[in-house]
Amino acid sequence: LLFYEALRRSKPGLEPLSLPAPPSTNSKLAAQMLSFQFEEARRISGDYETLFSWDRVSQYAFIADNCVPFWRRMVEHIEHFDLSTIDHDILGRLFERLIEPNERYEWGQHYTSSDVVDLMLSFALPNGEGNLLDPAAGGGTFLVRAYTRKKSLCPTQSHQDRLTELFGVDVSHFAATIATVNLAAKQLEFENNYPRVATKSFFSIEPGDKFMQLPLDASAEPREMVTIALPSMRAVVGNPPYIRIHKLGKERQAEVSGVLGKGSRVRSPQKLPKSANYHVYFWFHGAQFLEPGGYLALLTSGEWLDSDYGAPLQEWLLNNFAIEAFIESGAEAWFSEARVGTVVTIARQCSDKATRDENIVRFVTLRKTVRNLIGLHDSPVEHMGAVDKLRDRILALSGDGEGEDMDWSAVSQRQLRILGAK
């Protein structure tokens, strides 16, 4: 409803939202009216099928006549809200809060703090340029903050060009909808405003596959569609779900088992312990989409650093990446209500063994929140500059040290391999 009203301001052909006038409380008629309006929104805009599909879940909103007055009141007030001024944090937290708490914990579905996302993106897209993929996009925080980073560091790039470099996948239709809204709302007055966010399992996609179809010209009748294929990525970033493999259904288990032993430039291990967490497979599959020298920047449970199932992942990273940093926080939870310790891993694909061996790996524990370390700033450009200074400070760490705002240990990847062997 919010997005329809925002879209209507840039598409004069769309009628204002309406429901049966009082005293009518016919829920079937109300559902038909909204369904028709959403179909018109799809037709006139040429896309946004993720948002405006009328399915069984939509039907439940009008399951009883006595709900119609409340929806009518919503429609009457919604035109006073400007979606473009509603920050992505609001929709991201909405996404999180509408998932039942036990399910949210069970599946590791948590809204991620923008501050740590900005820090991760500072490593992964140092100059703001390049394609980026979030394989578990959730409410779209990584995509929106990547958009903001590109806008700050590459101001001459158009809104449409930024969208063509950002790709998101989520198996949840609801999550993909929120991510689509968050990106499309950045500049609704432009044509060709179609985020590359798909509702599908990440493990059903291979590099170069058809990703989705988008309208070539929204005004054309019949609509001309263009197929979008997944290009190579400068960065694969995100916060993949944490769940034990045995808790997944057979279909999901079969998908992830197909990831093992695959890859040309970065080959996955042949097998993993049965105790392996679901998020590990996102590392292996995500690496297949990277361009040479591309980045993995993932926020995950930290248990893989000292668990049996983590050993193959550690060896795989040492054999294929220059690991730049492991970052933890002793000052804040990087996503709300999570009951696991988390770690950020920054790793750059590297095929040269000598370079990998000499690479310095930094283990960092922050003693202050990221916001305290970067400060408050009036503009996104100043904010990104402060984040980049923190990144550069981390990359300059050497030896072992303790400070008021962070503790660290920096060792070469060769030393790390020797220590691991012991």
Secondary structure, DSSP 8 states (H G I E B T S, - for coil): -HHHHHHHHH-TTS-------TT---HHHHHHHHHHHHHHHHHHHS--HHHH---HHHHHTTSSGGGHHHHHHHHHHHTT--GGGS-HHHHHHHHHHTS-HHHHHHHT---B-HHHHHHHHHHHSTTS-S-EEETT-TTSHHHHHHHHHHHHH-TTS-HHHHHHTEEEEES-HHHHHHHHHHHHGGGTTSSS---EEEES-GGG--TT-EEEEEEEETT-SS-EEEEEE---EEEEEE-----BGGGS-HHHHHHHHTTTT--SSS---S---TT-BHHHHHHHHHHTTEEEEEEEEEEEEGGGGGSTTHHHHHHHHHHHEEEEEEEEESS--SBTT--S-EEEEEEEE---HHHHHH-EEEEEEESS-HHHHH---SSHHHHHHHHHHHHHHHHT--SEEE-SSEEEEEEEHHHHHHHHH-
